[in-house]
Amino acid sequence: MKVLIAGGAGYIGSTIASACSDAGIIPVILDSLVTGRREFAAGREFYEGDIADGPLVNRIFAEHPDIGAVIHCAALIVVPDSVADPVGYYRANVVKSLEFVAHLLRNRCERFIFSSSASIYGAGADLTVDENSPIDPQSPYARTKAVCEAMFADIAATQPIRVLSLRYFNPIGADPKMRTGLQLAKPTHALGKMMQAQEQGTPFQVTGTDYPTRDGTGIRDYVHVWDLAAAHVAALGRFDTLLAPAGTSAVINLGTGTGTTVRELLDTFNSVVSPPVQAQDAARRPGDIAGAYTRIDRAKRLLDWQPQYGIVESIRHSVEWASIRDQVLS
Ligand SMILES: NC(=O)c1ccc[n+]([C@@H]2O[C@H](COP(=O)([O-])OP(=O)(O)OC[C@H]3O[C@@H](n4cnc5c(N)ncnc54)[C@H](O)[C@@H]3O)[C@@H](O)[C@H]2O)c1
């Protein structure tokens, strides 16, 4: 079987491509390279272009009639940019996704997996969420994901396509074989900031120490990107059982089931690197939230999946990837 991966030259999509390939599923990549990297598509069936480009999508299906499913990872993902340019974000993430699905329907694609995000959830009182928790996106980016989910569910209700939305928590790490990883030199998530602080020998700013968490710092559910990719392979294998009747859609959270605070992340980071990074307490950043982690019962039950990597390996793989990234990305 072949799988079309839109956004397959990006961080998560390229990892999914490797996991599919290792499992004997041939990935076909469609990516505009707006943020993705040509190097991540090297050696693969690769189409450079936009998901909204109908003739291109037609050509991909004509040249690969054995594509059995589509994984849609193509999106713009920077929250502050989405606040500054909501029109651009709704166009990129919602309008183009709608066009893409129309192209897929025309090409009789029946299996569709959508990269959704934990950022669509409202904050729960006990800091945990599951798939039934209230949806309350806090940024234009997060809202584009919630809108897409709802739009795809409406389409799946009456059109011959079934949709599985996978809500990712906080992906970190890299392909354990170091084929791909985060393409950015300066990631803005907490682990990225710790790595920069370590490189520069400066303290790491703990932004927000008065959240209602066990140590006052923000809490996240850091999931290894390879585990995320493995969940997609599991979803492809079980798709027809999971979404048996036509007219169905489903959502599944993908996280570890464990919350890690910023201080805990820093302690673990310091157990992996040398010299350690000092912490410096600082005020909350506007827009930041206490955070949440997921209950993973549904992923276990429906996908027979659970994460294989803990936080130590996730950090180790991120650090290892950062040390070779400039050689891999010319
Ligand atoms: N990274 C995270 O923390 C995170 C968390 C939850 C969900 N997600 C979702 O996972 C998906 C992948 O994210 P990522 O971290 O790999 O980001 P990324 O920027 O590395 O990958 C996105 C890829 O999509 C491509 N792309 C964007 N718009 C396109 C278009 N119109 N046509 C063709 N290609 C296009 C980009 O070039 C890039 O290769 C996104 O949908 C994102 O919303 C990411």
The ligand as an SDF file (V2000), in Angstrom:
LIG
                    3D

 44 48  0  0  0  0  0  0  0  0999 V2000
    4.8470   20.4830   16.2330 N   0  0  0  0  0  0  0  0  0  0  0  0
    3.8740   20.5060   17.1330 C   0  0  0  0  0  0  0  0  0  0  0  0
    4.1120   20.8740   18.2820 O   0  0  0  0  0  0  0  0  0  0  0  0
    2.4710   20.0680   16.7760 C   0  0  0  0  0  0  0  0  0  0  0  0
    1.5590   19.8150   17.8130 C   0  0  0  0  0  0  0  0  0  0  0  0
    0.2610   19.4220   17.4790 C   0  0  0  0  0  0  0  0  0  0  0  0
   -0.1130   19.2990   16.1420 C   0  0  0  0  0  0  0  0  0  0  0  0
    0.7920   19.5700   15.1540 N   0  0  0  0  0  0  0  0  0  0  0  0
    0.3580   19.4640   13.7650 C   0  0  0  0  0  0  0  0  0  0  0  0
    1.1890   18.5330   13.0930 O   0  0  0  0  0  0  0  0  0  0  0  0
    1.3320   18.9060   11.7300 C   0  0  0  0  0  0  0  0  0  0  0  0
    2.7910   18.9190   11.3530 C   0  0  0  0  0  0  0  0  0  0  0  0
    3.4770   19.8480   12.1670 O   0  0  0  0  0  0  0  0  0  0  0  0
    5.0720   19.9620   12.1780 P   0  0  0  0  0  0  0  0  0  0  0  0
    5.4930   20.2600   13.5720 O   0  0  0  0  0  0  0  0  0  0  0  0
    5.6710   18.8060   11.4640 O   0  0  0  0  0  0  0  0  0  0  0  0
    5.2590   21.3060   11.3290 O   0  0  0  0  0  0  0  0  0  0  0  0
    6.2190   21.5680   10.0740 P   0  0  0  0  0  0  0  0  0  0  0  0
    6.1590   23.0360    9.7970 O   0  0  0  0  0  0  0  0  0  0  0  0
    7.5560   20.9730   10.3140 O   0  0  0  0  0  0  0  0  0  0  0  0
    5.5030   20.7350    8.9290 O   0  0  0  0  0  0  0  0  0  0  0  0
    4.4290   21.2110    8.1530 C   0  0  0  0  0  0  0  0  0  0  0  0
    4.7480   20.8370    6.7260 C   0  0  0  0  0  0  0  0  0  0  0  0
    3.6420   21.1900    5.8950 O   0  0  0  0  0  0  0  0  0  0  0  0
    4.1370   21.8440    4.7330 C   0  0  0  0  0  0  0  0  0  0  0  0
    3.0530   22.7080    4.2690 N   0  0  0  0  0  0  0  0  0  0  0  0
    2.4500   23.7210    4.9370 C   0  0  0  0  0  0  0  0  0  0  0  0
    1.4550   24.2600    4.1930 N   0  0  0  0  0  0  0  0  0  0  0  0
    1.4200   23.5580    3.0220 C   0  0  0  0  0  0  0  0  0  0  0  0
    0.6010   23.6080    1.8650 C   0  0  0  0  0  0  0  0  0  0  0  0
   -0.3820   24.5150    1.7350 N   0  0  0  0  0  0  0  0  0  0  0  0
    0.8060   22.7150    0.8820 N   0  0  0  0  0  0  0  0  0  0  0  0
    1.8110   21.7870    0.9830 C   0  0  0  0  0  0  0  0  0  0  0  0
    2.6200   21.6890    2.0680 N   0  0  0  0  0  0  0  0  0  0  0  0
    2.4260   22.5670    3.0680 C   0  0  0  0  0  0  0  0  0  0  0  0
    5.3780   22.5720    5.1980 C   0  0  0  0  0  0  0  0  0  0  0  0
    6.2810   22.8800    4.1580 O   0  0  0  0  0  0  0  0  0  0  0  0
    5.9660   21.5550    6.1810 C   0  0  0  0  0  0  0  0  0  0  0  0
    6.8100   20.6410    5.5240 O   0  0  0  0  0  0  0  0  0  0  0  0
    0.6310   20.2730   11.5800 C   0  0  0  0  0  0  0  0  0  0  0  0
   -0.6380   20.0650   11.0060 O   0  0  0  0  0  0  0  0  0  0  0  0
    0.4960   20.7670   13.0020 C   0  0  0  0  0  0  0  0  0  0  0  0
   -0.6270   21.5990   13.1670 O   0  0  0  0  0  0  0  0  0  0  0  0
    2.0760   19.9440   15.4360 C   0  0  0  0  0  0  0  0  0  0  0  0
  1  2  1  0
  2  3  2  0
  2  4  1  0
  4  5  1  0
  4 44  2  0
  5  6  2  0
  6  7  1  0
  7  8  2  0
  8  9  1  0
  8 44  1  0
  9 10  1  0
  9 42  1  0
 10 11  1  0
 11 12  1  0
 11 40  1  0
 12 13  1  0
 13 14  1  0
 14 15  2  0
 14 16  1  0
 14 17  1  0
 17 18  1  0
 18 19  2  0
 18 20  1  0
 18 21  1  0
 21 22  1  0
 22 23  1  0
 23 24  1  0
 23 38  1  0
 24 25  1  0
 25 26  1  0
 25 36  1  0
 26 27  1  0
 26 35  1  0
 27 28  2  0
 28 29  1  0
 29 30  1  0
 29 35  2  0
 30 31  1  0
 30 32  2  0
 32 33  1  0
 33 34  2  0
 34 35  1  0
 36 37  1  0
 36 38  1  0
 38 39  1  0
 40 41  1  0
 40 42  1  0
 42 43  1  0
M  CHG  2   8   1  16  -1
M  END
$$$$
